[in-house]
Amino acid sequence: MDGRDVADLLVADTWARRARGMLARTPLPDAMWFVGETTVHGVGMTRSLDVALIDREGRVVATTVLRPFGVTRPRRGAVDVLEAPRGSFDSWRLTVGSTLARGDGGAAPAGGF
């Protein structure tokens, strides 16, 4: 983020990975990047998540907290979504305008950012 590594990352770049998301993962991963998604839901989740909507250049266009059984709203320009356990964005100092990059080059299911 903004030129520094902040977390290990799971990449949800297939239908199956996007469908599962963070559901039933113990412990939760540091972060999960949903490729090609503009909105996410918390159906079945028991914990709140930080969510960032990301544009084509990797800039954060919006952030929100996703509560269990909630849903995020799509934002103009967003092409991907990043999820992390609640409080992660504060500790990483991630805000609207931050620039994100996947350290895995986008080809693998895990990496860092």
JOJODA-V997928 format. One record per residue. RES is the residue in three letters. PHI is phi as a letter, one per 40 degrees, with the letter a starting at -180 (none if undefined). OMEGA is omega in radians with two decimals (* if undefined). BURIAL is 1 if it has 16 or more other C-alpha atoms within 10 Angstrom, else 0. Layout:
res->(RES:RES)
phi->(PHI:PHI)
omega->(OMEGA:OMEGA)
burial->(BURIAL:BURIAL)
//
This chain:
res->(MET:ASP:GLY:ARG:ASP:VAL:ALA:ASP:LEU:LEU:VAL:ALA:ASP:THR:TRP:ALA:ARG:ARG:ALA:ARG:GLY:MET:LEU:ALA:ARG:THR:PRO:LEU:PRO:ASP:ALA:MET:TRP:PHE:VAL:GLY:GLU:THR:THR:VAL:HIS:GLY:VAL:GLY:MET:THR:ARG:SER:LEU:ASP:VAL:ALA:LEU:ILE:ASP:ARG:GLU:GLY:ARG:VAL:VAL:ALA:THR:THR:VAL:LEU:ARG:PRO:PHE:GLY:VAL:THR:ARG:PRO:ARG:ARG:GLY:ALA:VAL:ASP:VAL:LEU:GLU:ALA:PRO:ARG:GLY:SER:PHE:ASP:SER:TRP:ARG:LEU:THR:VAL:GLY:SER:THR:LEU:ALA:ARG:GLY:ASP:GLY:GLY:ALA:ALA:PRO:ALA:GLY:GLY:PHE)
phi->(none:f:g:b:c:b:a:c:b:b:b:c:b:b:d:c:c:c:c:c:f:c:c:g:c:b:c:c:c:d:a:b:b:c:c:g:b:b:a:b:b:b:c:g:c:b:b:c:b:c:b:b:c:b:c:c:c:g:c:c:c:a:b:a:b:c:c:d:g:c:a:c:c:c:b:d:g:c:b:b:b:b:b:a:d:d:g:c:c:c:c:c:g:c:b:d:h:c:b:b:a:c:c:c:g:g:b:b:c:a:i:a:a)
omega->(-3.13:3.07:3.12:3.07:-3.13:-3.06:2.92:-2.97:2.92:3.14:3.10:-3.05:3.04:3.14:-3.09:3.13:3.12:-3.12:3.14:-3.13:-3.14:-3.10:3.06:3.07:3.12:-0.17:3.06:3.04:3.09:-3.12:3.08:-3.11:-3.14:-3.10:3.07:3.10:3.11:3.11:3.09:3.12:3.14:3.14:-3.14:-3.13:3.10:-3.12:3.07:-3.12:2.92:-3.13:3.05:3.03:-2.92:3.10:-3.08:3.14:-3.14:3.11:3.08:-3.14:3.11:3.00:3.10:3.01:3.09:3.12:3.10:3.13:3.07:3.10:3.08:3.09:3.08:3.11:3.11:3.09:-3.13:3.10:-3.14:3.13:3.03:3.04:3.08:3.08:-3.11:-3.13:-3.12:-3.08:3.09:-3.11:3.10:-3.03:3.09:3.14:3.01:-3.09:3.06:3.10:-3.12:3.05:3.06:3.14:-3.10:-3.13:3.08:-3.03:-3.03:-3.13:-3.14:3.13:3.10:3.04:*)
burial->(1:0:0:0:0:1:1:0:1:1:1:1:1:0:0:0:1:1:0:0:1:1:0:0:0:0:0:0:0:0:1:1:1:1:1:0:1:1:1:1:0:1:0:0:1:0:0:1:1:1:1:1:1:1:1:0:0:1:1:1:1:1:1:0:1:1:1:0:0:0:0:1:0:0:0:0:0:1:1:1:1:1:1:1:1:1:0:1:1:0:0:0:0:1:0:0:0:1:1:1:1:1:1:0:0:0:0:0:0:1:1:1:1)
//
